[in-house]
Amino acid sequence: MSYVVYLAAAVLALAGILLFRRPRNPLTLSTCVAIALGALVFICSAPLTLAAVNDLTGIPNFGAPLTYGMLTAYSCALLILLINWRGGPRERVRLMVLRSMAAYGLLVIAIVLLFALGDADTERLRDLDTYYANTPFVREMILLYLLGHSAATLTMAAVCVKWAREVGGLLRLGLWLIVGGAMVDVTGFQLTKYTAVVARWTGHDLDGLSTTVAPPMASLAALLCSAGFVLPRLLPSLAAHWRGLSDHRRLAPLWSLVRHVSTSPKPPTSWWDLPQTRLHWREVSIHDALLALAPYFDDQVRVRAEDAALRSGHSPHEARVAAEAAMLTDAARRAAARQTPLDKPSTYRLHATQVSGTSGLVELARALHRSPTAIRENTVNAAPESEEPHVA
């Protein structure tokens, strides 16, 4: 059981690390804090951790108020996350955050005091909630931590259901994942705990609900909620990096043609660079090379290629890009042969330099890749085969 709980904690910690990019952003910070506290709850609740804490402090069951305090802090963090997610006037958000911290802070203090007042001398690593369900003060401590967690979970679910009806896309998906996690928590963890404790009050034994059913349900609920918080913020970034990787690959024919004339500063490249970073430096270097090749642009080459493309049935835009590819190929050949620039260089501007982003460069690269054999034979690759491009 301890290893399963530790695995859940590790997954939560990984989610927090992936999100921890802009710590000054209140929403990012509150998300990471909530996920970190959730991970700590799982770590503290593992029997191996409970036994270690009890041995370290010399106090039987000291791990119980520690775990319950962490769970209460996690519940508070969820509410604060919802407050920051909803937004609003800065002072109003700050006031609501302070009120939540004050309420749950008092609850943590009450949990510690009730444990100190109660008699819990027999160490229980898995069934403390039901074993001490009828013990004065400890009974109230157990009930308080459950009620505090229930209040936060139900509030979170209600708010997310309301928001899910007003938004769409990934945010809507994230909200419904949070609602699903909250419902698993309520029915699989909280309800089983309440049932087992009340059964003890009435003289019955349903301890298995608390010791066997509740822990895995709590892990599943936390993972669903974390996915709901993380995915709407992480997936757009992953999609952007995927597009960057794709565009970086599509620019390869163009980069192969012009890399020998690029004079941009060599970036510090590493295999772990993010795709968007690699794409940025390739884009910068290609634009730099196009600027260096401009004095070699021959309008006659472009016009002949454009006429040929139009006669072949290409659209005007396709013919233009194909003609630019032919002119660029000719310019790269002249530059690689160290010929002098034209006496009257062209003032023509490539389509790729007139549009934002990499779409124009990708079109030009495709045109180079699809160029007729006669053009491809003139393509110059001045850099030796063993030479690596200075931009990865």
C-alpha positions as CSV (number, residue, x, y, z in Angstrom):
1,M,0.0,0.0,0.0
2,S,2.8,2.4,0.8
3,Y,4.4,2.0,-2.6
4,V,1.1,2.8,-4.4
5,V,0.7,5.9,-2.3
6,Y,4.3,7.0,-3.0
7,L,3.6,6.5,-6.8
8,A,0.6,8.8,-6.6
9,A,2.7,11.3,-4.8
10,A,5.4,11.1,-7.4
11,V,2.9,11.7,-10.2
12,L,1.5,14.7,-8.5
13,A,5.0,16.1,-7.9
14,L,5.9,15.6,-11.6
15,A,2.7,17.5,-12.6
16,G,3.7,20.4,-10.3
17,I,7.3,20.5,-11.7
18,L,5.9,20.7,-15.3
19,L,3.7,23.7,-14.3
20,F,6.3,25.5,-12.3
21,R,7.5,27.9,-15.0
22,R,6.2,31.3,-13.9
23,P,6.2,31.2,-10.1
24,R,5.2,34.9,-9.8
25,N,1.9,34.2,-11.5
26,P,-0.7,33.7,-8.7
27,L,-2.6,31.0,-10.6
28,T,0.5,29.0,-11.4
29,L,1.8,29.4,-7.9
30,S,-1.5,28.3,-6.3
31,T,-1.7,25.4,-8.7
32,C,1.8,24.2,-7.8
33,V,1.2,24.6,-4.1
34,A,-2.1,22.6,-4.2
35,I,-0.4,19.8,-6.2
36,A,2.6,19.8,-3.8
37,L,0.4,19.6,-0.7
38,G,-1.5,16.8,-2.3
39,A,1.7,14.9,-2.9
40,L,2.8,15.6,0.8
41,V,-0.6,14.2,2.0
42,F,0.1,10.9,0.2
43,I,3.6,10.8,1.5
44,C,2.5,11.4,5.1
45,S,-0.4,9.0,4.9
46,A,1.8,6.0,3.8
47,P,2.2,3.5,6.7
48,L,6.0,3.5,6.2
49,T,6.0,7.3,6.7
50,L,3.7,7.1,9.6
51,A,5.9,4.6,11.4
52,A,9.0,6.6,10.7
53,V,7.4,9.8,12.0
54,N,6.2,8.1,15.1
55,D,9.6,6.6,15.8
56,L,11.3,9.9,15.1
57,T,9.1,12.0,17.5
58,G,8.7,9.2,20.1
59,I,5.0,10.0,20.2
60,P,2.6,7.2,19.2
61,N,0.4,8.2,16.3
62,F,2.0,11.6,15.8
63,G,1.8,11.0,12.1
64,A,-2.0,11.2,12.3
65,P,-2.4,14.9,13.1
66,L,0.5,15.6,10.7
67,T,-1.4,13.9,7.9
68,Y,-4.7,15.4,8.8
69,G,-3.1,18.8,9.0
70,M,-1.6,18.3,5.6
71,L,-5.0,17.2,4.2
72,T,-6.6,20.3,5.7
73,A,-3.9,22.6,4.2
74,Y,-4.5,20.8,0.8
75,S,-8.2,21.5,1.1
76,C,-7.4,25.2,1.8
77,A,-5.1,25.2,-1.2
78,L,-7.8,23.9,-3.4
79,L,-10.1,26.8,-2.4
80,I,-7.4,29.3,-2.9
81,L,-6.7,27.9,-6.3
82,L,-10.4,28.3,-7.2
83,I,-10.3,31.9,-6.0
84,N,-7.3,32.7,-8.1
85,W,-8.7,30.8,-11.1
86,R,-11.9,32.8,-10.9
87,G,-10.1,36.1,-10.6
88,G,-11.7,39.4,-10.0
89,P,-10.7,42.6,-8.2
90,R,-7.3,42.2,-6.6
91,E,-8.4,43.3,-3.1
92,R,-11.4,41.0,-3.2
93,V,-9.3,38.0,-4.3
94,R,-6.8,38.8,-1.5
95,L,-9.5,39.1,1.1
96,M,-11.1,35.7,0.1
97,V,-7.7,34.0,0.2
98,L,-6.9,35.4,3.7
99,R,-10.3,34.3,5.0
100,S,-9.8,30.8,3.6
101,M,-6.3,30.6,5.2
102,A,-7.6,31.9,8.5
103,A,-10.5,29.4,8.6
104,Y,-8.4,26.3,7.7
105,G,-5.5,27.6,9.9
106,L,-7.8,27.5,12.9
107,L,-8.9,24.0,11.8
108,V,-5.3,22.8,11.8
109,I,-4.8,24.2,15.2
110,A,-7.9,22.5,16.5
111,I,-6.8,19.2,15.1
112,V,-3.4,19.4,16.9
113,L,-5.1,20.5,20.2
114,L,-7.7,17.7,20.1
115,F,-4.9,15.1,19.4
116,A,-3.0,16.5,22.4
117,L,-6.0,16.2,24.6
118,G,-7.0,12.8,23.5
119,D,-5.7,9.4,24.6
120,A,-4.1,7.7,21.6
121,D,-1.2,5.7,23.0
122,T,-1.7,2.6,20.9
123,E,0.0,3.0,17.5
124,R,-2.3,2.4,14.6
125,L,-0.8,2.8,11.1
126,R,-3.8,1.8,9.0
127,D,-7.0,2.0,11.0
128,L,-6.6,4.9,13.4
129,D,-9.9,6.5,12.2
130,T,-12.0,3.5,13.2
131,Y,-9.9,2.3,16.1
132,Y,-10.3,5.6,17.9
133,A,-13.7,6.5,16.6
134,N,-15.2,6.4,20.1
135,T,-12.2,8.0,21.9
136,P,-13.0,11.5,23.3
137,F,-11.2,14.3,21.6
138,V,-9.6,12.0,19.0
139,R,-13.1,11.3,17.8
140,E,-13.7,15.0,17.3
141,M,-10.3,15.4,15.6
142,I,-11.2,12.7,13.0
143,L,-14.6,14.3,12.4
144,L,-13.1,17.8,12.0
145,Y,-10.6,16.8,9.4
146,L,-13.2,14.9,7.4
147,L,-15.7,17.8,7.6
148,G,-13.1,20.4,6.5
149,H,-12.1,18.3,3.5
150,S,-15.7,17.6,2.6
151,A,-16.5,21.4,2.6
152,A,-13.6,22.2,0.3
153,T,-14.3,19.3,-2.1
154,L,-18.0,20.0,-2.4
155,T,-17.4,23.7,-2.9
156,M,-14.9,23.0,-5.6
157,A,-17.2,20.6,-7.4
158,A,-20.1,23.0,-7.3
159,V,-18.0,25.9,-8.6
160,C,-16.5,23.8,-11.4
161,V,-19.9,22.5,-12.5
162,K,-21.1,26.1,-12.8
163,W,-18.0,27.2,-14.8
164,A,-18.0,24.2,-17.0
165,R,-21.4,25.4,-18.4
166,E,-19.9,28.8,-19.3
167,V,-16.6,27.8,-21.0
168,G,-15.5,25.4,-23.7
169,G,-12.4,23.6,-25.1
170,L,-9.6,22.4,-22.9
171,L,-10.8,24.5,-19.9
172,R,-14.2,22.7,-20.0
173,L,-12.5,19.3,-20.1
174,G,-10.3,20.3,-17.2
175,L,-13.2,21.4,-15.1
176,W,-15.1,18.2,-15.7
177,L,-12.0,16.2,-14.8
178,I,-11.9,18.1,-11.5
179,V,-15.6,17.5,-10.9
180,G,-15.0,13.8,-11.6
181,G,-12.1,13.7,-9.2
182,A,-14.2,15.5,-6.5
183,M,-17.0,13.0,-6.9
184,V,-14.6,10.0,-6.6
185,D,-13.2,11.7,-3.5
186,V,-16.6,12.3,-2.0
187,T,-18.0,8.8,-2.7
188,G,-14.9,6.7,-2.6
189,F,-12.9,8.3,0.2
190,Q,-15.1,10.6,2.3
191,L,-18.3,8.6,2.3
192,T,-16.5,5.3,3.1
193,K,-14.6,7.0,6.0
194,Y,-17.9,8.5,7.4
195,T,-19.6,5.1,7.0
196,A,-16.8,3.2,8.8
197,V,-16.6,5.8,11.6
198,V,-20.4,5.9,12.2
199,A,-20.5,2.1,12.1
200,R,-18.1,2.1,15.0
201,W,-20.3,4.6,16.9
202,T,-23.2,2.2,16.5
203,G,-21.2,-0.9,17.5
204,H,-20.6,-2.3,14.0
205,D,-17.4,-3.1,12.2
206,L,-17.0,-1.8,8.7
207,D,-13.3,-1.0,9.0
208,G,-12.5,-2.4,5.6
209,L,-14.2,0.6,4.0
210,S,-11.7,2.9,5.7
211,T,-8.6,0.8,5.4
212,T,-9.1,-0.9,2.0
213,V,-11.5,1.1,-0.2
214,A,-10.7,4.7,0.9
215,P,-6.9,4.9,0.2
216,P,-6.9,3.9,-3.5
217,M,-10.0,6.0,-4.1
218,A,-8.3,9.0,-2.6
219,S,-5.3,8.4,-5.0
220,L,-7.6,8.2,-8.0
221,A,-9.4,11.4,-7.0
222,A,-6.3,13.4,-6.5
223,L,-4.9,12.3,-9.9
224,L,-8.1,13.2,-11.7
225,C,-8.2,16.6,-10.0
226,S,-4.5,17.3,-10.8
227,A,-5.1,16.3,-14.4
228,G,-8.0,18.8,-14.5
229,F,-5.8,21.6,-13.2
230,V,-2.8,20.7,-15.3
231,L,-4.1,19.7,-18.7
232,P,-5.7,23.0,-19.7
233,R,-2.4,24.8,-19.0
234,L,0.0,22.1,-20.2
235,L,-1.6,20.8,-23.4
236,P,-1.5,24.1,-25.4
237,S,2.3,24.3,-24.6
238,L,2.8,20.8,-25.7
239,A,0.9,21.4,-28.9
240,A,3.0,24.5,-29.6
241,H,6.2,22.5,-29.1
242,W,4.9,19.8,-31.4
243,R,4.2,22.3,-34.1
244,G,7.6,23.7,-33.6
245,L,9.2,20.3,-34.0
246,S,7.2,19.7,-37.2
247,D,8.0,23.1,-38.7
248,H,11.7,22.6,-37.8
249,R,11.7,19.4,-39.8
250,R,9.8,20.9,-42.7
251,L,12.4,23.7,-43.0
252,A,15.2,21.2,-43.5
253,P,15.4,21.6,-47.4
254,L,15.5,25.4,-47.1
255,W,18.1,25.3,-44.3
256,S,20.2,22.8,-46.3
257,L,20.3,25.2,-49.2
258,V,21.2,28.4,-47.3
259,R,23.0,27.4,-44.2
260,H,26.4,28.1,-45.7
261,V,25.6,31.8,-46.2
262,S,24.0,32.4,-42.8
263,T,26.0,34.9,-40.7
264,S,23.8,35.0,-37.6
265,P,25.5,34.4,-34.2
266,K,25.9,30.8,-33.4
267,P,23.5,29.9,-30.6
268,P,24.4,27.6,-27.7
269,T,22.7,24.4,-29.0
270,S,22.0,21.3,-26.9
271,W,20.1,18.2,-27.5
272,W,17.7,19.1,-24.7
273,D,16.7,22.4,-26.3
274,L,12.9,22.7,-26.6
275,P,11.5,22.4,-30.2
276,Q,10.3,26.1,-30.2
277,T,13.8,27.2,-29.2
278,R,15.4,25.2,-32.0
279,L,12.8,26.5,-34.5
280,H,13.4,30.1,-33.4
281,W,17.1,29.8,-34.1
282,R,16.6,28.1,-37.4
283,E,14.1,30.7,-38.5
284,V,16.5,33.5,-37.5
285,S,19.4,32.0,-39.4
286,I,17.3,31.4,-42.5
287,H,16.1,35.0,-42.6
288,D,19.7,36.1,-42.1
289,A,20.8,34.0,-45.0
290,L,18.0,35.3,-47.2
291,L,19.1,38.8,-46.5
292,A,22.7,37.9,-47.4
293,L,21.6,36.3,-50.7
294,A,19.4,39.2,-51.8
295,P,22.2,40.8,-53.9
296,Y,22.3,37.6,-56.0
297,F,18.5,37.5,-56.8
298,D,17.9,37.4,-60.5
299,D,14.5,38.6,-61.6
300,Q,14.9,36.9,-65.0
301,V,15.2,33.5,-63.4
302,R,12.2,34.2,-61.2
303,V,10.0,35.4,-64.1
304,R,10.9,32.4,-66.3
305,A,10.2,30.0,-63.5
306,E,6.9,31.6,-62.7
307,D,5.7,31.5,-66.3
308,A,6.7,27.8,-66.5
309,A,4.8,27.1,-63.3
310,L,1.7,28.9,-64.5
311,R,1.8,27.0,-67.8
312,S,2.0,23.8,-65.8
313,G,-1.4,24.5,-64.1
314,H,-0.2,25.9,-60.8
315,S,-2.2,28.7,-59.1
316,P,-0.7,32.2,-59.1
317,H,0.4,31.9,-55.5
318,E,1.9,28.4,-56.0
319,A,3.7,29.7,-59.1
320,R,5.1,32.7,-57.2
321,V,6.5,30.5,-54.4
322,A,7.9,28.0,-57.0
323,A,9.6,30.9,-58.8
324,E,11.0,32.3,-55.6
325,A,12.5,28.8,-54.9
326,A,14.1,28.8,-58.3
327,M,15.5,32.3,-57.9
328,L,16.8,31.4,-54.4
329,T,18.4,28.2,-55.7
330,D,20.2,30.2,-58.4
331,A,21.3,32.9,-55.9
332,A,22.7,30.2,-53.5
333,R,24.6,28.6,-56.4
334,R,26.2,32.0,-57.3
335,A,27.1,32.8,-53.7
336,A,28.6,29.3,-53.2
337,A,30.7,29.8,-56.4
338,R,31.9,33.2,-54.9
339,Q,30.6,35.0,-58.0
340,T,30.2,38.8,-57.8
341,P,26.6,40.0,-57.1
342,L,24.5,41.3,-60.0
343,D,25.2,44.8,-61.2
344,K,21.5,45.7,-60.7
345,P,20.3,43.3,-57.9
346,S,16.6,42.7,-57.6
347,T,14.5,44.7,-55.2
348,Y,12.0,41.9,-55.1
349,R,10.8,40.7,-51.6
350,L,10.2,37.1,-51.0
351,H,6.7,36.1,-49.8
352,A,8.4,34.3,-46.8
353,T,9.7,37.7,-45.6
354,Q,6.3,39.4,-45.8
355,V,4.3,37.1,-43.5
356,S,4.7,36.6,-39.8
357,G,5.6,33.3,-38.3
358,T,7.2,30.3,-40.2
359,S,4.3,29.6,-42.6
360,G,6.0,31.5,-45.5
361,L,9.4,29.8,-44.9
362,V,7.6,26.4,-44.8
363,E,6.0,27.1,-48.1
364,L,9.3,28.0,-49.6
365,A,10.9,24.9,-48.2
366,R,8.2,22.7,-49.7
367,A,8.6,24.4,-53.1
368,L,12.4,23.6,-53.0
369,H,11.6,20.0,-52.1
370,R,9.1,19.7,-55.0
371,S,11.3,21.6,-57.5
372,P,11.8,20.1,-61.0
373,T,14.9,18.0,-61.5
374,A,16.6,20.7,-63.5
375,I,16.4,23.1,-60.6
376,R,17.4,20.5,-58.0
377,E,20.6,19.8,-59.9
378,N,21.6,23.4,-59.4
379,T,21.0,23.2,-55.6
380,V,24.1,24.0,-53.8
381,N,25.2,22.5,-50.5
382,A,28.5,24.2,-49.9
383,A,29.0,22.9,-46.4
384,P,30.9,19.5,-46.4
385,E,28.8,16.5,-45.5
386,S,30.5,16.1,-42.2
387,E,29.9,19.7,-41.2
388,E,27.0,20.3,-38.8
389,P,24.8,23.3,-39.2
390,H,25.4,25.9,-36.5
391,V,21.8,26.1,-35.6
392,A,20.1,22.9,-34.5
